[in-house]
Amino acid sequence: VTPTNFLIADDVHKARKRLNFSEWGKNKPIKIQGLLQMIDDQVSLKEMPLPRYLYLHPRAALSEDEINAISQWASDEQARLSELTDRGQKNN
């Protein structure tokens, strides 16, 4: 099982470099918008959860309703951030 542990640790390390929710609030709105788009894309294309993870944990697969909910959340957040950014630029 040790090689599996290395794979999982490597996946987690790479994922946190790309998207770390513990650091979410430290990002600028434009970066967050890009991260939200990445989340939407990867979930919509069923790239997440990773196929090798699903092999070990098939119940972790997202349903269409869950995919749609994540996609809607990402879209709503992008719109909200865009509106905040536009307001901030108008006030400067």
N, C-alpha and C positions, 0 to 999 in steps of 0.2 A: 504494500500500500504506500510505501515511501515515495516511489516515483509520482504517484497521484498527488501526494502532499506537495511535492515540488511544483507540479503543474498548477495546482490551486494557488499556492503562494505566489507563483509568477503571474498568474492571471490577476490576482488581487493587487499586486504591486503595479502592474501595467495599468489596470483600471483606475487606481487612485491617482496615477500621474495624469490621466486624461480627465477624470471627473472625481472629485473628492467632495462629498457633501459636507464634510466637516469644515471645509474651506469655502463653501458656497457663498457666504455673505461677504467674503473678502474680494470677490470678483467684481469687475466693472459691469454695468448693465449690458454693454455690447458683447462682452465675453459670455455672460449668462445667456443671452439670446442665442448665441452660437451653440452653447452646451444644450440648451433646450431643443434646438433643431437636431442636434446629434442624437439626443435621447429619442425624439420622435422618429427619426429615420431608422435607428437601429431596432427599435421596438416594432415599428410598422413593417420592416423588412424581415422580422423574426430572426434578427441576428443576436438578440438578447432575450432571455438568458442564452448563454453560449450553448451550442449543440452538445458539446462534451459534458457540460454540467447537466443538461437535460437527460443525457444517457444514464447518469447516476441518480438523478432526481426528476423523473418524468412528471411528477405532480407539480413541479415548478413552472411548467409551460403556461404561458399566458393565454387566457381565453380571448376571443374576439372582443368581448365587452371590456376586458381589462386593457387590451391594446387600444381600443377606442377611447377609454377613459384617460389613459396616459397621454395619448395623442392630443386629446381635447385640452387637458391640463397644460401641456407644453405650448400649445397654440394660444391659449388664454393668457398664459404668463408672458409669452413673447409680445402679445398685443399690449398688455399692461405695461411692460417695460418700455416698449416703443412710445407709448403715450407719455410716460413719465419723462423719458429722454427728450421728447419733443417739447414738453412743457418747460423743462429745464433750459433748453436752448432758447426758447422764446423769452425767458426771464433774464437772460444774460445780455 
